[in-house]
Amino acid sequence: MTAGPVERTDVRVGEGVPSGFPGQAVTAIDTLISAWRTVDSAVRKQILDKCVASDVYYSNPFGQAQGIAAFSALIGEVVTRFPGYHLVRTTGIDLHHQSACFQWSLRHASGHEALQGVDFLAIHEDHRIASISAFFAPAPAIVYNYRASE
C-alpha cells in the first residue's frame, strides 16, 4: 500500500489564492517565527532577508518598524525584554488572496505566556511578507448595559 500526499490541516485557503501560494506562505511565516526566536542580531537579519520584503512594515501596540534593519532591532528589543520566551504559532494559518492571519503566544519553556496575539500579514507575489499588523489578545470585551427605558 502506497501512502498518498499528506494534506495540511493547519492551513485554510480561501478565494484568490494562487497555486503554490499556501506552501510558500507557510514557509515564510515559519521562517518569520524562527527570526523571533533568534537572539543573535546578525543571524536574525539573515533569517528576515529570506522571508520579508526589504521595505517590510511591522506594527504592534508598542511600536512600529519599517525595513529589515528596524524590524530586526524591534524583535531584538522583545527578545531582550523577555529572555527565555519564544514565539509559537497557536493556530493554523488562514489565507485568502495574498493575505494571511494566525494567532501566536510568547511562551516560556515552563508554559507561562507573557503575551498572546494575532498577526495579519500581506504577502507579495514573490512570497515575501510585505507587512505585518500585530494585535495583542484577547481583544477587549464588549460590555452591554441594559436598562429599562424611562
N, C-alpha and C positions, 0 to 999 in steps of 0.2 A: 504494500500500500504506500503510495507516494503522497506526502502532505502537500497541500496547495499553499498558495501565498497566504501569509498571515495578514489579516486586516486589522488596522489600528482601531482601537475602541476609544482612544483618548482624544480624537480629533473629530469635530463636527464640521462638515463642509456645507456651506450654503451656496447661494446663487453667485454667479460671476467669478468662480474660482477656476483659473486656467489649469490645464492638465499639468501635473508635476508640481504645481504650486504647494499643495499641502505638505509634501515631504520636505521641500526646501524651506518652507516657513517654520516647520517644527525644528529643523536643523538650526536655523537662525536663532530661534527662541532658546533652544537648549544651549547654544553657544553663548548667547547673551547671559543666561543664568550662570554659566561657568565663569564669566567675567566678574559677576557679583561675588563669587566665591574665591577670587584671587587677590591675595594680599600684595604681591609684587606689582608695582605700577607699570613697569616695562612689559611684563608678561600680560597684564590686563589689557594694555593698549594693543598688543599683538592680537589678542583674542577679539577685541572690539573691531579691529581692522577687518576681520573675517566676516562679521555679521551685521555691521551697521554702516550706513552711508557716512561719507566724510563730514557732511553737514548735519548729522543726526541732531534732532531736537528732543530733549527729555525734560519732563516737568513732574513734580510731585508737590504735595502740600508744603514742603520745607524749602523748595528751591527749583531752579531750572538750570539747564546747561545746553549750549549749542556747540556742536563739533565734538570729535572724538576725544581730544585732549581734555576739554572741560567736563565731558561726561565721565571720562575715566577718573578725573580728580574728584568729582562728586561721589562716585562709587567708593573711592578711597576714603572719603570722609565717613561714609556709612560703615565701611569695614573697620575703620579705626574706632568709631563710636560704639560699635557692637562686636567686640572681639569674641571669637568662638561661635558666632552666629552665622548661619548660611541661608541664602535664599533658596527656597524649594517651591516648585510648582505644586499647588494643591488641587488643581482641577485640570481637566482636559483643556484643549485649545479649541476655541470657536473661530471659524474662518468664514468670511464672505468677501467677495470682490478682492481687494488687496488689503483687507483689514483683519486683525486678529485680536483676541481677548482671552485672558486667562487670569486665574487668581493665584496668589502666592502667599508665602509666610516667611518671615525672617526668624529662623528657628535655631535654637541651640541643640547640641547633641543630647542634652538632658530632656529635650521635649518642650522646654519653655519657649513660648513665642513672644518676641519683642514687638513685632508688627505683623499685621495682615493687610492684604491689599488686592487690588485688581489693576491690571495693566491693559491699556488699549493701544494697539500698535497699527501704524500704517507701514506697509512693506512695498518697496519699489519692485518693478518688474524684474530687476536683476537679483531679487530675493534678499536684498539688504534692507534692514529696518531703517525707515526714514524718520519716524517719530514715535515717541512713547509718552503716553499720559498715564501717570500712576495715581491712583486714589487709595487712601487708607481705608480699611474696612473695620468694622461694619459701618455702612452708611448710617447717618443719623435717622433715628426712628421718627415717624410722624405720630404726633400725639393729638388726638381729636378730643375736643371738649364739647360735649353735647349738653345743651341747656334748653330747658323749655322756653319757648318764646313768651315774651311778656305781653 
